Amino acid sequence: MSHDRAIVITEKNARMLRGLLASRPTTRHDQEHLDELRLELDRALVLDPSEMPSSVVTLGATVSVVNMRSGERQELVLVSPAESDVSARRISVLAPLGTALLGYREGDEVEWLMPGGLQHLRIERVQQAGEDTGEAAGGTLSCGNSHQLAS
């Protein structure tokens, strides 16, 4: 896993995630990446929402990533488990891909163990919920095989 620096997260999101982790029954399959999320939360830089840079991946943000090995690009929205819908590219923060991206920034490269093996991703763009960039949702990026990374 790549842990070059602490992730950045708001206090509200940190509380919500700790609550989800405490109340969520874990299977052996989920345990490793949820333990990684706990470690990330423990070392996170917790900021007031007004201090949060817009380039940080937060809940509700639309994120464009590229798989550094395959070149595949995809755009997704990081959401709570209740809001997740892989077919709509709404990825749960508790899924391995969501856990990998949370709190990192545009330009960061992240290595994370996914169900398909170790993935090396670069975060190319982060758009916060409500931010208007003048592009339609989905932009010009191809979602390719989003199920492979989002599983």
C-alpha positions as CSV (number, residue, x, y, z in Angstrom):
1,M,0.0,0.0,0.0
2,S,1.2,3.5,-0.6
3,H,1.2,5.7,2.5
4,D,3.6,8.5,1.6
5,R,1.6,11.1,3.6
6,A,-1.4,11.3,5.8
7,I,-4.8,11.6,4.1
8,V,-6.9,14.7,4.6
9,I,-10.4,14.4,5.8
10,T,-13.1,16.5,7.5
11,E,-14.1,15.8,11.1
12,K,-17.6,15.1,10.1
13,N,-16.5,12.4,7.6
14,A,-14.0,11.0,10.0
15,R,-16.8,10.6,12.7
16,M,-19.1,9.0,10.1
17,L,-16.5,6.6,8.9
18,R,-15.5,5.5,12.4
19,G,-19.1,4.9,13.2
20,L,-19.6,2.8,10.0
21,L,-16.5,0.8,10.8
22,A,-17.6,0.2,14.4
23,S,-21.1,-0.9,13.4
24,R,-20.3,-2.9,10.2
25,P,-19.9,-6.6,10.6
26,T,-16.8,-7.6,8.6
27,T,-16.1,-10.7,6.6
28,R,-12.7,-12.1,6.2
29,H,-12.8,-10.9,2.6
30,D,-13.3,-7.2,3.8
31,Q,-11.1,-7.2,6.8
32,E,-7.8,-6.3,5.3
33,H,-8.9,-3.1,3.4
34,L,-11.2,-2.0,6.3
35,D,-8.2,-2.4,8.6
36,E,-6.2,-0.2,6.2
37,L,-9.0,2.4,6.3
38,R,-8.8,2.4,10.1
39,L,-5.1,3.0,9.9
40,E,-5.6,5.8,7.4
41,L,-8.2,7.4,9.7
42,D,-5.9,7.2,12.7
43,R,-3.1,9.1,10.9
44,A,-5.3,11.4,8.9
45,L,-5.0,15.2,9.0
46,V,-8.5,16.3,10.1
47,L,-9.6,19.7,8.9
48,D,-12.6,21.9,9.3
49,P,-14.7,21.8,6.0
50,S,-13.8,25.5,5.3
51,E,-10.1,24.6,5.3
52,M,-10.5,21.5,3.0
53,P,-8.7,22.0,-0.3
54,S,-11.0,21.3,-3.3
55,S,-8.4,19.0,-4.8
56,V,-8.9,16.4,-2.0
57,V,-11.0,13.3,-2.6
58,T,-13.9,13.6,-0.2
59,L,-17.3,11.9,0.1
60,G,-19.5,13.2,-2.7
61,A,-16.6,14.2,-4.9
62,T,-16.4,13.1,-8.5
63,V,-12.9,11.6,-9.1
64,S,-11.1,10.9,-12.4
65,V,-8.5,8.2,-12.1
66,V,-6.1,6.4,-14.4
67,N,-4.8,2.9,-13.9
68,M,-1.1,3.3,-14.3
69,R,-0.5,-0.2,-15.6
70,S,-3.3,-0.5,-18.1
71,G,-3.9,3.2,-18.9
72,E,-7.6,2.7,-18.3
73,R,-9.4,5.9,-17.2
74,Q,-12.6,6.1,-15.2
75,E,-14.7,8.7,-13.5
76,L,-16.6,7.9,-10.3
77,V,-18.3,9.5,-7.3
78,L,-17.3,8.5,-3.8
79,V,-20.3,7.9,-1.6
80,S,-21.5,6.3,1.6
81,P,-22.3,2.5,1.4
82,A,-26.1,3.2,1.3
83,E,-25.7,5.4,-1.8
84,S,-23.4,3.1,-3.7
85,D,-24.3,1.8,-7.2
86,V,-21.4,0.5,-9.3
87,S,-23.5,0.7,-12.5
88,A,-23.9,4.4,-12.0
89,R,-20.2,4.8,-11.0
90,R,-21.1,5.6,-7.4
91,I,-18.5,3.8,-5.4
92,S,-18.8,3.2,-1.6
93,V,-16.1,4.6,0.6
94,L,-15.9,1.2,2.2
95,A,-15.2,-0.6,-1.1
96,P,-11.5,-1.2,-1.7
97,L,-11.4,1.4,-4.5
98,G,-13.2,4.0,-2.4
99,T,-11.0,3.3,0.6
100,A,-7.9,3.7,-1.6
101,L,-8.9,7.2,-2.9
102,L,-10.4,8.8,0.2
103,G,-8.4,11.8,1.4
104,Y,-5.8,11.8,-1.4
105,R,-5.4,14.7,-3.9
106,E,-5.2,15.4,-7.5
107,G,-1.8,14.2,-8.8
108,D,-1.4,11.6,-6.1
109,E,-0.5,8.1,-7.0
110,V,-1.9,5.4,-4.8
111,E,-1.2,1.6,-4.7
112,W,-3.9,-0.4,-3.1
113,L,-4.8,-4.1,-2.9
114,M,-8.1,-4.6,-4.8
115,P,-9.9,-7.9,-5.4
116,G,-8.2,-8.2,-8.7
117,G,-4.7,-7.6,-7.2
118,L,-2.5,-4.7,-6.4
119,Q,-3.6,-1.6,-8.4
120,H,-1.5,1.5,-9.1
121,L,-3.8,4.5,-9.7
122,R,-3.2,8.2,-10.3
123,I,-5.9,10.7,-9.3
124,E,-6.2,13.1,-12.3
125,R,-9.1,15.3,-11.3
126,V,-11.3,15.9,-8.3
127,Q,-14.6,17.8,-8.6
128,Q,-16.4,18.5,-5.4
129,A,-20.2,18.1,-5.2
130,G,-21.8,21.3,-6.4
131,E,-18.7,22.5,-8.2
132,D,-19.4,23.6,-11.8
133,T,-16.6,23.0,-14.2
134,G,-18.6,23.5,-17.3
135,E,-18.4,19.8,-18.2
136,A,-21.2,17.4,-18.3
137,A,-21.1,14.6,-15.9
138,G,-18.9,11.9,-17.3
139,G,-16.9,14.4,-19.3
140,T,-14.8,12.9,-22.1
141,L,-13.4,10.1,-20.0
142,S,-14.2,6.5,-20.9
143,C,-15.3,4.3,-18.0
144,G,-14.0,1.2,-19.7
145,N,-14.2,-1.8,-17.4
146,S,-15.2,0.1,-14.3
147,H,-16.4,-3.1,-12.6
148,Q,-12.8,-4.5,-12.5
149,L,-11.5,-1.7,-10.2
150,A,-14.8,-0.9,-8.5
151,S,-15.5,-4.5,-7.3
